Amino acid sequence: MQDYPSRNSRFLSGLNVAAQYGSFFFLVPYLILLVLEVSTLLKEKEEGMRIGLSIAGVTPWQFYLSNFLVSLFNNFIITLCLCFFGYILDFKFFSNGLLLFDFIVLWGNGTLMSLIGLMITSIANDKKIGMSIAYAFVLYSIVMQWMFTGGFLMMFLYQTSEKWWISAVKGFFNLYPSFHYSKIFSDVERKADRHFDSFANKWIEGGSFTYDDLFAKTSGATSFFPQNYSIPSPMDSFLNMLLTSIVEIVVIWYFDHIVASVSLLVDIE
């Protein structure tokens, strides 16, 4: 039986899942490491191992530094494997991008996620509560990757004449390192790989991501609403991602020193 002629869908023709949602799959190993880190440290906390270390002369600074160095090494190995196999298998994020920059972004994001794990262990005294917080961060990361990896929502988030509530939402997102990671991934993929063009309503071929693109801002106007936007460069986003560590370190210090000291005084009284 002869079929009627049909027209290919512009939305499905040339569909590239790696470009659209690849940041999620590259983030999974770091999320697993985050959960394992929180589970292990909170188990040690419940068993009183931290008290034993304090008696042995280990200061809080030494405790967190040692765990941070361990997570730094673990994330280095994970990132090395991702970049090696990603380049060998010709993922355009690695083969057409700046491999060193990709490595630093993935390693930095993974290390900051581990720092969030240390932050959770400083807040929670119970493993059940701590794991609930960790799973909330994991879910938040997953939703964020699905929302921002394609780059479409960035045009609305970085409007030049944004409203106060958009600024508030953007400020909230900026506190989380994975937001900057998904934004950088989108910037690289839109240059290095086939991506969906919201103005042309079809998938178009990419070229290569160069050092000039690393410092280039993206400006234009949305097609749905007459609003101009100016999206920061990948390097600006990377620096903003590193700045999130300040918030995490302050929270760790506050709960490990101020809150813990107050709780100890209450127990003594």
Disulfide bonds with the S-S distance in Angstrom:
none
